[in-house]
Amino acid sequence: MSRPLHLATYLMAYDTRAQALQDRTRAGFLLRAAALAELAHRGDLVEDGRGRVLVAPGVGPAGDPVLDAVLAEVAARRRGWKSWIKRGREETLDAVEQRLAVLGVLTVRDRDPYGPVVPRRPVAMPDPREALDRQLRVAELVRGEEPVGEVAFADAVLAALAAHGQVRLVLSRQEQRTHAGRIAALTARLGERAPGLAKAVDGLGTTMVAAQGGMGGG
């Protein structure tokens, strides 16, 4: 089933055994990058001469609540790609979960008033097959030999995010080292419309560590 890139990224990062995201903080970075990549590919976001992101002239609503929220943020202020990946992560993550709940992919449970205090309502994925299939397809893409130029843009982005975002559900550290050249080529696909975004995704691991004061590898 085809999903918008930001929803597909959530599925890729979801641990179906644990019935939770493998790492919510990491997922926030991935979802922001996915939404920006989607908007750049549509031509809604462009770079100016200084590498800052702006909404292209004449762009209207994207028709997706997650993407429209990102467009509104970018329209209000010019920043670089890396800055936009870091900003608004929790809001984007919450919006993606709400969208997946509306679509019936996730169920969101009410907090137990007599249970432990939790920062957000628990989510579950009743049917894990779509998430598992997404993870397998991305892993096979990285390991495979399909010419990078023939890979769908969304699939290339998912592979780049899995690698640079260290999604161990998809790729181990050894696989990331073994297929480093192919990962670099897949990441470069983001540069077709936004060279600065490809660079930001390539440095995603460092960005996550710097923003969080040290994150584990997952």
Secondary structure, DSSP 8 states (H G I E B T S, - for coil): ----HHHHHHHHHEETTTTEES-HHHHHHHHHHHHHHHHHHHTSEEE-TTSEEEE-TT----SSHHHHHHHHHHHH--EEHHHHHHTTHHHHHHHHHHHHHHTTS-EE----TTS---SS--EE-S--HHHHHHHHHHHHHHHS---GGGS-HHHHHHHHHHHHTT-TTT--HHHHHHTHHHHHHHHHGGGGT-HHHHHHHHTHHHHHHHHHT-----
